[in-house]
């Protein structure tokens, strides 16, 4: 089942990630698990740049779900251009979406996917309202 990215989303971050030789599997293309890693790298870089890293003694983001649509094979050598988008924003969560392209083929989507991020009070082990500065960055 292919999950579609919503039409209403806002570009919030772009990052380039090198494809490493070790990212490939026995079939000669980037292993499926690495697509999730590329999305994670982009999401975390955006969060750190936005001033919202996880604080295990306080609050921070956790992933509630994640998905990926594999459209074309990524292969070494090259670089992945990951575009990160924000979608729906709730009281304590927001949706992120990603498009994975190659830097030498930036208009061709090789994969897309997303994740729901929940803001959590770690000591209480329950969701918490999104911080105002994060909500403002997502608006």
N, C-alpha and C positions, 0 to 999 in steps of 0.2 A: 504494500500500500504506500503510495506516494503522498506525503503531506505537503500541501502548498503553503508558500509564504504569503502572508496577507499583503494586499495592495497598499494598505495604509501602514507605513513604517517610516522611520526617520533614520537616515545615515548618521551614525554617531562616531565611527572610528574606522580607520583603514590601516592595515599593517601588512608588511611583506615578510614572509617566512621562507627561509631556504629549504628546498627539498634535499635531504641528505641521502647519500648512498644507502645507508642503513634503514631508511624509511621504506624501502622496497621489500616486497615479499618474493617468494619463489616464482611467482608468475611474472615478475619483472615490472610490476607497477606498485605504486604506493599502497601499503597495507591499509585496509579499511579503518583500523583503529586510529591511524594517524590523522584522518580527516577530523575526527573528534578532537584530537590534540591540537590541530591547527586552529579550530574554533575556540578551544580553551585558551590558547596563547593570546588570541585576539581579545577575548572577553576579559581575561585577567589584566592585560596591558591597559585596556580602556579603564577598568576599575581602579588600578593603581594610579593612572594619570588623573582620574577623577577624584582621587582622595578617599576611596571607599574599600580599602583592603580588609580582609577578615581580621578580627581581633578575637582570638579564642577566649579571652577573659571578659569580653564584652559582646559586641554585636558584629554581624557581617553577613555576607552573601553565601548561600548554598544553592546548589542546582537541584531542582525538584524533578526535572525530566530533561531529556535531550533526544534529538532525532537528527538523522542525516539522510538526504537523498543523493545517492551516488549516480551521477549523470554520465561522466566521462572519466577515463583513467588519467591520473596524474602520474608522471614518470620523471625520473632523474635523468639529466640535470635540469634545474630550473628553480623558480621561486613561485610561491603561492601568494597571490594577492587576496587577502581576506577582508571583506567589507562587512562591518558589523552594524546592525540596525536595531533600534528600539521599537517595540510594538506596544501592546496594551500595558498600561500601568494601573496597578491596583493599590490597595492599602498597604500591603506588605510584600508585594511581588511585582515583577515586570517580565515581559517576554523579550528575548533577544533572538535575532535572526542573523544568519551569515550566508554570504555568497563566497565561494572559493573559485578563483580564476587563476590563470598563470599570468605573470607579469608580461610575458611575450605574446599573450592572447587575452588581454584584459576584458574584452567584450563577450567572451565565451565562458559560461558558467559550467564548471566541472563538477561541482557539488553545491548543495545548499542545505541548510538545516537551522536548528535553533535550540534554545533551552529556556525554561522558565526559571528565573532567579527569585529566590525567596529570602527576604531579610530576616535574620534570626537573632534572638537573644540567646547566646550560647549557654550561659549559666542556667537560665530558666528552661532551656530546651523547648522554646516555642517561638512562633513568628512574632515579629515586632513591626511597627510602622516604619516605612521607608524614611530615612533621614531627609530633611527638607532640602539640603544641598544636592542629594542624589536625585530627588524628585525633580528639582529645578533643571538638572543636567539632562534628564529624560524628556522634559517638556519640549 
